[in-house]
Every structure is written in structure tokens, then in C-alpha cells.
Amino acid sequence: MIRLFAAVELPPEIGEDLKRRQQGLPGARWRPLEALHITTRFFGEVPENVAADLDAELAAISGEPMELELEGVGAFGEGEHLRAVWAGVAENEALRQLAARCEAAARRAGLKPDSKAYKPHVTLAYLKHAEPARVAAWIQGHNLLKSPPFRVTWFGLYSSWLSQQGSRYELEREYPLIG
């Protein structure tokens, strides 16, 4: 079994700007620069033979290069159940289409449908026992986040390896967006 997801990588300069915001929230497990990405579909634990089928399905996805922008910040969870803080992605139809195509590829490969609504974001930190008032203050301090547009010409299939220090990601395949 291998834990997989499809994602768009962030350019280094966008990631560096996000790294500068990763402070001021006690207990947050800030994600390293190499872990910052925009997930298009999380597949979870997948048997090796299904992973090969998924790779073939993702390779068949067509799409045009796109311009994305990060916009705003927020958190997943509420009250004592806050799980993560994130940077949002400005609404982008091409990204939504790519996510829908990744979902369709997963279904064709035999995976179960994703039951969650797609919310494009970049996870900045995971939270455990976070103080809601501190999280709210962090969000208020960073809610005007707006990145310059950046061009996306490919997406990737990544493996995720769990460890005591958090997840480590490895790019397994790249899929060009060439139309």
C-alpha cells in the first residue's frame, strides 16, 4: 500500500512568502517549504496495482496551463477542534476542472469517490489543542494575504510517508498541462 495525492507545486518565491507567515501561533506544527502545495485530490492508501492504474489515468488528463493566486487565510475545524491553518487559493475554474479530472481519474482507477467538497488551499500548519482566540488573531493578522499570480504548467502524483516529525512527501510522477 502507498499513500498518494495529486497536487500543484508552489513556486519557491510563493512558498518563501508563506514561510514568513509561519509564526505567532503557539503549538502549531508549521509545514516545511517542500511540503507546501495545493492538493487537487487526496487518494489515501492505495494498493500498488491500483496506484499503477491511477498513474495511467492521471497521465491521460488534459488541461491548459493556468495562472493561480493565493488569497486569504483560514482554519479547518471550530473551537477546540481546530485542525489546521491554511492559505486560500483565489477562485479559478481551470483548477476546479483539474481537481474534477483527478476525481474522475480516481474513480476510473477503482477508488471510492471523495465525499468532501473541494476547497483549494495550502496547509500551513497542523494544530493540536490550539487556543481558538490565538488562531482567530493569527487569521486576522494574515487575512489580507494575496500572492502575485503564478503559472502552473504541470501537476504531480505524490506519495506521503508518515513519521514522528509529520508527513514527508515525494514526487512520484509529473503530468504536463499542455492542452
C-alpha positions in Angstrom: 0.0 0.0 0.0 1.1 3.5 -0.8 -0.4 6.8 0.4 -1.0 9.1 -2.6 -2.3 12.5 -3.5 -2.3 14.7 -6.6 -1.1 18.3 -6.2 0.2 21.5 -7.8 3.6 22.6 -6.5 4.2 26.2 -5.4 7.0 28.3 -6.9 9.8 28.9 -4.4 9.1 32.6 -4.1 5.4 32.0 -3.2 6.5 29.4 -0.7 9.0 31.7 0.9 6.4 34.4 1.4 4.2 31.8 3.2 7.1 30.7 5.3 7.5 34.2 6.6 3.9 34.0 7.9 4.5 30.8 9.8 4.9 32.2 13.3 2.9 33.6 16.2 0.7 30.5 16.8 2.0 28.5 19.8 1.9 24.7 19.3 1.4 24.9 15.5 3.3 22.3 13.6 4.4 24.5 10.7 4.8 22.7 7.3 8.3 22.9 5.7 8.7 24.7 2.5 9.0 21.5 0.5 5.6 20.4 1.8 3.6 23.4 0.7 1.3 22.6 -2.2 -2.3 22.8 -3.5 -3.9 19.3 -3.4 -6.2 18.5 -6.3 -7.2 15.1 -4.9 -6.2 13.0 -1.9 -6.3 9.3 -2.7 -5.2 7.8 0.6 -3.8 4.3 1.0 -3.8 2.6 -2.4 -2.6 -0.9 -3.4 0.4 -0.9 -5.7 -1.6 -2.3 -8.7 -4.3 0.4 -8.3 -1.5 3.0 -8.0 -0.3 2.0 -11.4 -3.8 2.3 -12.8 -4.2 5.7 -11.2 -0.9 6.8 -12.7 -2.2 5.8 -16.2 -5.5 7.7 -15.6 -3.7 10.8 -14.4 -1.3 10.7 -17.3 -4.4 10.9 -19.7 -5.7 14.1 -18.1 -5.6 17.1 -20.5 -5.7 20.7 -19.4 -4.2 24.0 -20.2 -1.5 25.8 -18.2 -3.2 28.1 -15.7 -2.5 31.2 -13.6 -3.2 30.8 -9.8 -3.1 33.3 -6.9 -3.2 32.7 -3.2 -5.8 34.8 -1.4 -6.7 35.0 2.3 -6.2 32.5 5.2 -8.4 30.4 7.3 -8.7 27.3 9.5 -10.2 23.9 9.4 -12.3 22.9 12.4 -14.0 25.0 15.1 -13.5 25.8 18.7 -11.4 23.2 20.5 -11.5 21.1 17.3 -9.3 23.4 15.1 -7.1 21.1 13.0 -5.1 23.3 10.6 -4.5 26.8 9.3 -4.2 27.4 5.6 -3.7 29.9 2.8 -6.6 30.1 0.3 -6.5 29.9 -3.4 -8.4 32.6 -5.4 -11.3 31.1 -7.3 -10.0 29.5 -10.5 -12.2 27.5 -12.9 -9.2 25.7 -14.5 -8.0 24.5 -11.1 -11.5 23.2 -10.3 -11.6 21.4 -13.6 -8.2 19.8 -12.9 -9.5 18.7 -9.5 -12.6 17.2 -11.1 -10.5 15.4 -13.7 -8.3 14.0 -10.9 -11.5 12.8 -9.1 -12.7 11.2 -12.3 -9.3 9.5 -12.8 -9.5 8.1 -9.2 -13.0 6.7 -9.9 -11.8 5.1 -13.2 -8.9 3.5 -11.3 -11.4 2.0 -8.9 -11.2 4.3 -5.9 -14.1 5.5 -3.9 -15.5 9.0 -4.6 -14.2 11.8 -2.4 -17.1 12.8 -0.1 -15.6 16.2 0.8 -16.3 19.4 -1.2 -13.1 20.6 -2.9 -11.6 23.6 -1.1 -8.3 24.6 -2.8 -5.8 25.7 -0.1 -2.2 25.4 1.1 -1.9 23.8 4.5 0.5 26.0 6.5 0.3 24.2 9.9 -1.4 21.4 11.7 -2.9 22.3 15.1 -3.4 20.3 18.3 -5.1 21.8 21.3 -5.0 25.2 19.7 -6.5 28.2 21.6 -9.3 29.5 19.4 -8.6 33.1 20.3 -5.0 32.7 19.2 -6.0 31.1 15.9 -8.5 33.9 15.3 -5.9 36.5 16.0 -3.4 34.8 13.6 -6.1 34.7 10.9 -7.0 38.4 11.4 -3.3 39.3 11.2 -2.8 37.5 7.9 -6.3 37.7 6.2 -5.1 40.2 3.6 -2.7 37.6 2.1 -2.6 37.9 -1.7 0.1 36.5 -3.8 1.2 37.6 -7.2 -0.2 35.3 -10.0 2.0 32.2 -10.7 1.9 30.0 -13.8 1.2 26.3 -13.4 2.3 24.0 -16.3 2.1 20.6 -14.6 0.7 18.7 -11.6 2.1 15.8 -9.8 1.4 12.5 -8.1 2.9 12.5 -4.7 3.5 9.8 -2.1 3.1 10.7 1.6 5.2 9.0 4.3 4.1 9.4 7.9 6.8 9.9 10.6 7.1 11.3 14.1 8.1 14.7 12.6 5.0 14.7 10.3 4.3 13.7 6.7 7.2 13.7 4.2 6.2 14.0 0.5 7.9 12.6 -2.5 7.1 13.5 -6.1 6.4 10.2 -7.9 5.2 11.5 -11.4 4.7 14.8 -13.2 1.9 15.4 -15.7 2.2 18.3 -18.1 -0.7 20.7 -18.7 -0.3 21.4 -22.4 -3.9 21.4 -23.7 
